[in-house]
Amino acid sequence: MSARLPESLEQPMAQAQSASRPLSAWINGVGLIAPGLPDWPAAQAVLRGEQALETSPSVLPAPELLPPAERRRASRVVKLALALGLEAARHGEADVSQLATVFTASGADGHNCHALCEQLATEDRQVSPTRFHNSVHNAAAGYWGIATRSMAPCQVCCAYDGSFGAGLLDALAQVELERQPTLLIAYDSEYPQPLFAKRPVPDCAGVALLLSPEPTPLSLARLELVQAPDTVAPTLEDASLEALRASIPALRALPLLQMLARGTWGSTQLEYLPPLSLEVRLHPAIPPATSLQAES
């Protein structure tokens, strides 16, 4: 499976790469849900090594922004994606109705896929309309639009285990091209047996990054990204965190998040589409006023 940027974004991406200029944006907010990591504030202590990871099932907040009918139909993937995006937007004090979005996942809704397969294996092959409309890969993006009433641009990506990297490339290219804040939401869902035997994702989890073309007083860091010629599999020292990173594709972002939580400025590599990897560089956030003073 391969990933491809929308045609409107390929030119700025190519120009940046040909000029050896990394794609760049400011991180203004983070959302995180994973087994034992209910949100970004709780995750920071674990990523800094101040607290051990106590593995427990992912906790999914109720999608309160959805109307009652849609709330009842919301799957685990929808609840996950909405919670991630809202957390990142809240940290960055952003208006969710105005944010461009990029949704990226290695699959779709594992439980819904399982239920559809079970139904199609029976004599009564009629599929419920709710099951059907939740089966599409962009279901979470659709529910986001309903919940936030957003009419802003939205992209949906899938690149198997490289889906976080593909989404990050897409979001950064949009920030460069449109010069507007963009919300990246990367998420994955577990599959029940027997699909689990072929795709052993242990639980649902995901990451959201609120990216901006300009710094704000709430900016956490400046991010730069370039494609690297070789696939390098970064590993985390903490065995429990490494198990999460390796088993849930959206959590390939954990090396980046660990640097952000620790305030470690430098570079790391993230898995992407073989034989490529992505080199991510983090720089400290500088408030706009300080930056202007330095320039003067």
N, C-alpha and C positions, 0 to 999 in steps of 0.2 A: 504494500500500500504506500502511496506517495502523497506528499502534501504540495499544494500549489497555492500561491497567493492570488487573490483576485487580480484581474488584468490592470485595474486602476491603481494597484499598489506595486506592481512589478517594477515599473520604471524608477520610482524613488528608491526602492530597495536596491536595484541594480546600480544606480548612480552612486549610492552610498558605498556599496561594496567595491565598485571599480575605482573609486577615489580613495579607497582604504579609510573611509570615514565611518566610524561605527554609528549604528542607530542609537539614539539617545532619548531619554525621558527622565522625568523626576517621579519618584515613588511617593505618592501623597497618602496612601492608605493601603492596608493589608487586611485580607480576610482569610481565615484558615479553619477548617474543620477536618479532623482525622481521628482515628481511634486513639483515645486517651488525650486528645488535644481539642477541647471544645471550642476554642477561639484563639485569636492571635495573642492577646495578653497572657493567657495561660501557657501558650506554646513558647513564648519568649524565654521563660524561666527554664524550660526543658532544653531548648536549643542552646542556651548559654551554659548548660551543664550544672545549673543551680538546683535542679530538681529532677528526679528520675522519672522516666516515662512509665506511667501506670496504664498498661494497655487495657482498654475497655471499649465496647462498641461505640461507634460514632453517634453523637447526640444531635438530632436534627430539630431545630426550632420550627414551630408551626408557622406557615406562611401567612402571617396576619394581614399583609397588604392585599392578598387576593380576595375577591368577592366570595361569599359563602359557597356558591356552587362550584367554582373552580378550586376552592380550598379543599373541598371534599374529594375532588378528582386528582389532586396533586400527588404525584409519585414521590418516592424517596429522592430521585434525581432532581426533581423540580424544587423540593424543599431545600435540598443541599445548595443548588445553584443560587436560589434567591437569598438564602442566609449568607452565603459567601459574598455576593455582590453588595448586599446592604451593609455588611460589616465594614468592608473596605471603603464604601462611599461615606459611611458615617464617620470613620476616622479622618477622612479627608474633607469632611463638611461639604460634600458635593450634592448637587440636586440630581437625583437619580433620573428624573424625567428628561434631563438634558444631556445625559452622558451617552456618547457612542460606546458600543459594547462589542466585545469579541468573546464568544463562547467556544470552548474547545474541550473535546472529550475523546477518549480512545474508542468508546463504544456509545451506547445509548443507555436505556433503562434495562438493566439485567433482569430484574424480577418481571417486568412487563414482557420482555422477550421470552422468558421461560413460560409465562402464562399463555402467550400466543402459540408457542410451539405445542404446549399441552392440548390446547383447544383444537388446533389443526390436526392433531394425531387421533382425535376421536371421530366418530361417525357424524356428529353434529359439528360441522366446521364453521359455523357462524361466529364471527368475532364481534365482541361488543364494540360499539363506536368509541367508547372511552379508551378501551385498550388500544384500538387502532390509532387514534390521534395522539396517544402518549407514546406510540412506538417510533415515531419519526425522530431523527437525530436532533432536530431543532426545536423539540417540544419545550425544553427549558427556556430557550430564548423567547418563544411565544408567550409562555406564562410570565416571563419578566416584563414583556411589553404590556400585558394586561395589568399586572400588579403596579407598575410604575407609571402607566399611561405614557410611556416614552414613544416618541416618533423619531428618535435619533437613529443614525445608521447602525446596523447590526450585522456582524459576520459570524458564521458558524463553521468551525474547522474540525477535521478529524484526520489524524495521521498515526494511528495505532500508538505504539509506545513513545513516539515523538510528538504527541499532540500538544503537550505543554510548550515545547519549543516552537512548534508551528504557530500556536496562538500568540506567543510572545513576539515572534517576528511580525505577525499580522498587526498586532496592536501597536507596536513601535513604528511600523511603517505608516499606519494611520496617523499617529501623533506627529510624525515628521511631515506628512503630506498635508493634513488638514489643520494642523496647529490647534488642536482642541483636545481636552482631556478624554481619555479612553479607558474604559473599565474592562480588564481581562478577567474572565472567569473560567478556570480550568477545573474539571471535576470528573470523577469516575464512580461507577457503581459495581457492586459485587454481582455475581451470577450464582443462582442456586445450582445444585447438581441436577442433571449430569453435565451442564454447560461449564460448571466450575472446574471440572476435571481438565477442560481444554483452555480455560481462561481463569486461572486461580487468583482473581482479585479478592482479597479477604473481607473488605468492607467498603462502604462509600466514603469518599474523602475528596477534598479539593482545596484550591488556593484562588484568591482573587487579588489583583493588583490594580490600584487606581494610578494611572500614568498620566503625566501632564507635560506639555511642552515647555512650561516655565515653572520656576520654583515658587513656592508659597511659604508662609511661616510654618505650615504644617508638614512640609516636605521632610521625608525621612532620609533620603539619599538620592544621588543621581546615578542612573543605570545606563551603561553602554553595552552594546551587544554586537559581536561580529561572528561570522561563520568561521569555524576552524576546520582544517582539511582532514583531520583524523578523529575517529570516534574514541573518546576517552571516557571511561566509566568512573565518575567520581564516587568515592565511598565516604560515608560518615563514620567517625570513630565510635560513636555510640551504636552498639549492635541493634538495639531496639528501633532507633531512628533509621538505621540503614535498612532494616527489614521493611519498614514502611516505604522508604524511598524506592526500593527495588520491586516491591509487589504491587504498588498502586501508581499507574503512570502519571497521574496529575501531581504526585508528590516527588517527581523528578526535580521539582522546584526546591526541595529542602536544602540543598547546599547553598543556594542563593539566600533563602530565608534565614539560615543559620548565620551567615555573614551579616545580614541585616540586623538580626537580634543581638549579635555580639558587638556590632559596630566595628567589624573587621573590614577595612577598606583594602581592596585589591581585586583579584580576579579568580574565577573558578570556571569550570566547564560543566555544561549540562548535556545530557544525552539528547540526540536529535535523530535524524534519519541517516543510518549508516550509508556511506562511510563518513558522514559529517557529524560534527558536534558543534555546540555553541559556546563561545567564550563570553562570559558575562563579567563586566567590571563594575564595581561599586565605588562611588566617591562620596565623601561626606556632604550632607546638605548644608548649604550656605544661605542664610536668609537674604532676601533681595536687597535690603538696606545695607547689609555688610558687603555684598557683592558690589553695589554701586560705590560705596566708599573706597573699596579696594581699587576699582577702575579709575576713580578720580585722583 
